[in-house]
Amino acid sequence: MPKTENNIEIIVVVSGQSERIRVNTHQTLEHLAREALQRSGNEGQAPSEWELRDAGGGLLDQSARIDSTSIVAGTTLFLNPKAGAGGAR
């Protein structure tokens, strides 16, 4: 059987900063979030403290595998801190 391409490039906007990330579709959205946080300089932050949303504002389950969602190459996702998590008071 020929090998299929499981790696895709996704754009993740982390608190307004755009990051292009190449991931394997068999990985979880949590892995994608962790990679986006690391690349944006937020490596000390846990993905569980952030919300991953699609372009329509729908909240994505970070435990889901990428290939079990409607995410395809070129998709833009948005990663922002959960309300009340961190930030100045």
TIVO-2410 file (N, C-alpha, C; in nm, 3 decimals):
# residues 89
REC num residu      c1      c2      c3 atome chaine
REC   1      M   0.084  -0.119   0.000     N      A
REC   1      M   0.000   0.000   0.000    CA      A
REC   1      M   0.087   0.124   0.000     C      A
REC   2      P   0.050   0.227  -0.077     N      A
REC   2      P   0.128   0.350  -0.074    CA      A
REC   2      P   0.106   0.425   0.056     C      A
REC   3      K   0.212   0.491   0.100     N      A
REC   3      K   0.204   0.568   0.224    CA      A
REC   3      K   0.124   0.696   0.199     C      A
REC   4      T   0.030   0.725   0.286     N      A
REC   4      T  -0.049   0.847   0.272    CA      A
REC   4      T   0.014   0.959   0.353     C      A
REC   5      E  -0.013   1.080   0.313     N      A
REC   5      E   0.041   1.197   0.382    CA      A
REC   5      E  -0.045   1.227   0.503     C      A
REC   6      N   0.013   1.212   0.621     N      A
REC   6      N  -0.060   1.239   0.745    CA      A
REC   6      N  -0.024   1.373   0.806     C      A
REC   7      N   0.072   1.442   0.747     N      A
REC   7      N   0.114   1.571   0.802    CA      A
REC   7      N   0.047   1.684   0.726     C      A
REC   8      I  -0.010   1.779   0.802     N      A
REC   8      I  -0.073   1.895   0.742    CA      A
REC   8      I  -0.025   2.020   0.815     C      A
REC   9      E  -0.038   2.133   0.748     N      A
REC   9      E  -0.002   2.261   0.809    CA      A
REC   9      E  -0.129   2.333   0.849     C      A
REC  10      I  -0.133   2.376   0.973     N      A
REC  10      I  -0.247   2.446   1.030    CA      A
REC  10      I  -0.197   2.580   1.083     C      A
REC  11      I  -0.280   2.681   1.073     N      A
REC  11      I  -0.245   2.812   1.129    CA      A
REC  11      I  -0.318   2.824   1.262     C      A
REC  12      V  -0.242   2.852   1.367     N      A
REC  12      V  -0.300   2.872   1.499    CA      A
REC  12      V  -0.268   3.015   1.542     C      A
REC  13      V  -0.372   3.092   1.570     N      A
REC  13      V  -0.355   3.229   1.617    CA      A
REC  13      V  -0.359   3.224   1.769     C      A
REC  14      V  -0.243   3.251   1.832     N      A
REC  14      V  -0.230   3.246   1.977    CA      A
REC  14      V  -0.233   3.388   2.031     C      A
REC  15      S  -0.344   3.424   2.094     N      A
REC  15      S  -0.360   3.560   2.148    CA      A
REC  15      S  -0.319   3.666   2.046     C      A
REC  16      G  -0.364   3.650   1.923     N      A
REC  16      G  -0.338   3.747   1.817    CA      A
REC  16      G  -0.212   3.723   1.736     C      A
REC  17      Q  -0.127   3.629   1.778     N      A
REC  17      Q  -0.002   3.600   1.708    CA      A
REC  17      Q  -0.019   3.474   1.623     C      A
REC  18      S   0.000   3.485   1.493     N      A
REC  18      S  -0.021   3.373   1.401    CA      A
REC  18      S   0.101   3.280   1.395     C      A
REC  19      E   0.075   3.151   1.409     N      A
REC  19      E   0.182   3.049   1.404    CA      A
REC  19      E   0.142   2.942   1.303     C      A
REC  20      R   0.233   2.911   1.209     N      A
REC  20      R   0.210   2.800   1.115    CA      A
REC  20      R   0.271   2.675   1.177     C      A
REC  21      I   0.190   2.571   1.191     N      A
REC  21      I   0.236   2.450   1.258    CA      A
REC  21      I   0.205   2.330   1.172     C      A
REC  22      R   0.307   2.247   1.151     N      A
REC  22      R   0.291   2.123   1.075    CA      A
REC  22      R   0.274   2.011   1.176     C      A
REC  23      V   0.162   1.940   1.167     N      A
REC  23      V   0.130   1.834   1.262    CA      A
REC  23      V   0.085   1.708   1.189     C      A
REC  24      N   0.095   1.598   1.261     N      A
REC  24      N   0.045   1.470   1.212    CA      A
REC  24      N  -0.103   1.463   1.247     C      A
REC  25      T  -0.186   1.422   1.155     N      A
REC  25      T  -0.330   1.419   1.178    CA      A
REC  25      T  -0.372   1.315   1.281     C      A
REC  26      H  -0.281   1.226   1.320     N      A
REC  26      H  -0.312   1.126   1.422    CA      A
REC  26      H  -0.289   1.182   1.564     C      A
REC  27      Q  -0.234   1.303   1.573     N      A
REC  27      Q  -0.209   1.364   1.703    CA      A
REC  27      Q  -0.336   1.433   1.753     C      A
REC  28      T  -0.337   1.462   1.882     N      A
REC  28      T  -0.453   1.529   1.941    CA      A
REC  28      T  -0.444   1.681   1.923     C      A
REC  29      L  -0.557   1.745   1.941     N      A
REC  29      L  -0.559   1.890   1.938    CA      A
REC  29      L  -0.480   1.948   2.055     C      A
REC  30      E  -0.470   1.873   2.164     N      A
REC  30      E  -0.388   1.917   2.276    CA      A
REC  30      E  -0.242   1.927   2.234     C      A
REC  31      H  -0.194   1.831   2.156     N      A
REC  31      H  -0.056   1.836   2.106    CA      A
REC  31      H  -0.037   1.961   2.019     C      A
REC  32      L  -0.135   1.987   1.934     N      A
REC  32      L  -0.130   2.106   1.849    CA      A
REC  32      L  -0.126   2.232   1.934     C      A
REC  33      A  -0.211   2.239   2.037     N      A
REC  33      A  -0.214   2.355   2.126    CA      A
REC  33      A  -0.081   2.372   2.197     C      A
REC  34      R  -0.023   2.262   2.246     N      A
REC  34      R   0.105   2.267   2.316    CA      A
REC  34      R   0.215   2.321   2.223     C      A
REC  35      E   0.216   2.275   2.099     N      A
REC  35      E   0.315   2.321   2.000    CA      A
REC  35      E   0.296   2.470   1.972     C      A
REC  36      A   0.172   2.513   1.957     N      A
REC  36      A   0.144   2.654   1.931    CA      A
REC  36      A   0.186   2.741   2.048     C      A
REC  37      L   0.161   2.696   2.169     N      A
REC  37      L   0.201   2.771   2.288    CA      A
REC  37      L   0.352   2.783   2.296     C      A
REC  38      Q   0.422   2.674   2.268     N      A
REC  38      Q   0.567   2.676   2.272    CA      A
REC  38      Q   0.624   2.774   2.170     C      A
REC  39      R   0.574   2.767   2.048     N      A
REC  39      R   0.627   2.854   1.942    CA      A
REC  39      R   0.596   3.001   1.965     C      A
REC  40      S   0.489   3.029   2.036     N      A
REC  40      S   0.450   3.168   2.060    CA      A
REC  40      S   0.511   3.226   2.187     C      A
REC  41      G   0.596   3.146   2.255     N      A
REC  41      G   0.662   3.195   2.375    CA      A
REC  41      G   0.582   3.172   2.502     C      A
REC  42      N   0.481   3.088   2.495     N      A
REC  42      N   0.399   3.056   2.611    CA      A
REC  42      N   0.421   2.913   2.658     C      A
REC  43      E   0.545   2.864   2.645     N      A
REC  43      E   0.573   2.723   2.673    CA      A
REC  43      E   0.545   2.680   2.816     C      A
REC  44      G   0.541   2.773   2.910     N      A
REC  44      G   0.512   2.738   3.049    CA      A
REC  44      G   0.363   2.721   3.076     C      A
REC  45      Q   0.282   2.749   2.978     N      A
REC  45      Q   0.137   2.743   2.993    CA      A
REC  45      Q   0.084   2.604   2.956     C      A
REC  46      A  -0.010   2.553   3.034     N      A
REC  46      A  -0.073   2.424   3.005    CA      A
REC  46      A  -0.186   2.445   2.904     C      A
REC  47      P  -0.197   2.358   2.803     N      A
REC  47      P  -0.306   2.370   2.706    CA      A
REC  47      P  -0.444   2.370   2.772     C      A
REC  48      S  -0.456   2.305   2.888     N      A
REC  48      S  -0.585   2.300   2.958    CA      A
REC  48      S  -0.631   2.437   3.007     C      A
REC  49      E  -0.539   2.533   3.014     N      A
REC  49      E  -0.573   2.669   3.056    CA      A
REC  49      E  -0.612   2.758   2.939     C      A
REC  50      W  -0.617   2.699   2.820     N      A
REC  50      W  -0.645   2.773   2.697    CA      A
REC  50      W  -0.764   2.709   2.626     C      A
REC  51      E  -0.834   2.791   2.548     N      A
REC  51      E  -0.945   2.742   2.466    CA      A
REC  51      E  -0.904   2.744   2.320     C      A
REC  52      L  -0.929   2.634   2.251     N      A
REC  52      L  -0.901   2.623   2.108    CA      A
REC  52      L  -1.034   2.630   2.035     C      A
REC  53      R  -1.045   2.726   1.945     N      A
REC  53      R  -1.171   2.747   1.874    CA      A
REC  53      R  -1.148   2.750   1.722     C      A
REC  54      D  -1.255   2.715   1.648     N      A
REC  54      D  -1.248   2.723   1.503    CA      A
REC  54      D  -1.284   2.864   1.458     C      A
REC  55      A  -1.280   2.888   1.328     N      A
REC  55      A  -1.306   3.022   1.275    CA      A
REC  55      A  -1.446   3.072   1.306     C      A
REC  56      G  -1.540   2.981   1.327     N      A
REC  56      G  -1.676   3.019   1.361    CA      A
REC  56      G  -1.698   3.041   1.509     C      A
REC  57      G  -1.592   3.024   1.589     N      A
REC  57      G  -1.603   3.045   1.732    CA      A
REC  57      G  -1.638   2.921   1.812     C      A
REC  58      G  -1.653   2.807   1.742     N      A
REC  58      G  -1.687   2.683   1.811    CA      A
REC  58      G  -1.571   2.629   1.893     C      A
REC  59      L  -1.598   2.591   2.017     N      A
REC  59      L  -1.496   2.536   2.105    CA      A
REC  59      L  -1.461   2.394   2.062     C      A
REC  60      L  -1.332   2.364   2.050     N      A
REC  60      L  -1.285   2.232   2.009    CA      A
REC  60      L  -1.238   2.152   2.129     C      A
REC  61      D  -1.265   2.024   2.128     N      A
REC  61      D  -1.223   1.932   2.234    CA      A
REC  61      D  -1.077   1.896   2.210     C      A
REC  62      Q  -0.989   1.939   2.301     N      A
REC  62      Q  -0.846   1.917   2.282    CA      A
REC  62      Q  -0.806   1.770   2.293     C      A
REC  63      S  -0.893   1.685   2.344     N      A
REC  63      S  -0.860   1.542   2.352    CA      A
REC  63      S  -0.888   1.469   2.221     C      A
REC  64      A  -0.954   1.537   2.126     N      A
REC  64      A  -0.986   1.475   1.997    CA      A
REC  64      A  -0.864   1.470   1.907     C      A
REC  65      R  -0.856   1.363   1.828     N      A
REC  65      R  -0.750   1.355   1.727    CA      A
REC  65      R  -0.786   1.446   1.611     C      A
REC  66      I  -0.685   1.505   1.550     N      A
REC  66      I  -0.707   1.597   1.439    CA      A
REC  66      I  -0.786   1.532   1.327     C      A
REC  67      D  -0.755   1.405   1.295     N      A
REC  67      D  -0.825   1.339   1.185    CA      A
REC  67      D  -0.969   1.302   1.217     C      A
REC  68      S  -1.013   1.322   1.342     N      A
REC  68      S  -1.153   1.295   1.377    CA      A
REC  68      S  -1.235   1.424   1.375     C      A
REC  69      T  -1.173   1.534   1.333     N      A
REC  69      T  -1.242   1.663   1.326    CA      A
REC  69      T  -1.253   1.705   1.180     C      A
REC  70      S  -1.309   1.822   1.157     N      A
REC  70      S  -1.321   1.874   1.020    CA      A
REC  70      S  -1.199   1.958   0.981     C      A
REC  71      I  -1.094   1.954   1.062     N      A
REC  71      I  -0.973   2.032   1.036    CA      A
REC  71      I  -0.897   1.972   0.918     C      A
REC  72      V  -0.862   2.057   0.823     N      A
REC  72      V  -0.784   2.017   0.706    CA      A
REC  72      V  -0.667   2.113   0.691     C      A
REC  73      A  -0.575   2.081   0.600     N      A
REC  73      A  -0.459   2.167   0.576    CA      A
REC  73      A  -0.506   2.309   0.546     C      A
REC  74      G  -0.439   2.406   0.607     N      A
REC  74      G  -0.471   2.545   0.584    CA      A
REC  74      G  -0.576   2.603   0.677     C      A
REC  75      T  -0.636   2.519   0.760     N      A
REC  75      T  -0.736   2.565   0.855    CA      A
REC  75      T  -0.672   2.664   0.953     C      A
REC  76      T  -0.746   2.767   0.990     N      A
REC  76      T  -0.701   2.860   1.093    CA      A
REC  76      T  -0.782   2.836   1.220     C      A
REC  77      L  -0.712   2.817   1.330     N      A
REC  77      L  -0.772   2.797   1.461    CA      A
REC  77      L  -0.726   2.910   1.553     C      A
REC  78      F  -0.798   2.928   1.662     N      A
REC  78      F  -0.769   3.038   1.755    CA      A
REC  78      F  -0.751   2.982   1.896     C      A
REC  79      L  -0.638   3.015   1.957     N      A
REC  79      L  -0.604   2.967   2.091    CA      A
REC  79      L  -0.592   3.088   2.183     C      A
REC  80      N  -0.680   3.094   2.281     N      A
REC  80      N  -0.681   3.206   2.374    CA      A
REC  80      N  -0.695   3.155   2.517     C      A
REC  81      P  -0.644   3.231   2.615     N      A
REC  81      P  -0.657   3.189   2.754    CA      A
REC  81      P  -0.805   3.178   2.791     C      A
REC  82      K  -0.835   3.080   2.876     N      A
REC  82      K  -0.972   3.069   2.926    CA      A
REC  82      K  -1.003   3.192   3.008     C      A
REC  83      A  -1.128   3.232   3.010     N      A
REC  83      A  -1.170   3.348   3.089    CA      A
REC  83      A  -1.134   3.326   3.235     C      A
REC  84      G  -1.069   3.424   3.294     N      A
REC  84      G  -1.028   3.413   3.434    CA      A
REC  84      G  -0.897   3.343   3.457     C      A
REC  85      A  -0.835   3.287   3.352     N      A
REC  85      A  -0.706   3.217   3.367    CA      A
REC  85      A  -0.594   3.316   3.344     C      A
REC  86      G  -0.510   3.333   3.442     N      A
REC  86      G  -0.396   3.424   3.427    CA      A
REC  86      G  -0.442   3.567   3.409     C      A
REC  87      G  -0.358   3.649   3.351     N      A
REC  87      G  -0.393   3.787   3.322    CA      A
REC  87      G  -0.388   3.875   3.447     C      A
REC  88      A  -0.386   4.004   3.422     N      A
REC  88      A  -0.378   4.100   3.531    CA      A
REC  88      A  -0.515   4.119   3.596     C      A
REC  89      R  -0.512   4.153   3.721     N      A
REC  89      R  -0.638   4.179   3.794    CA      A
REC  89      R  -0.648   4.325   3.827     C      A
***
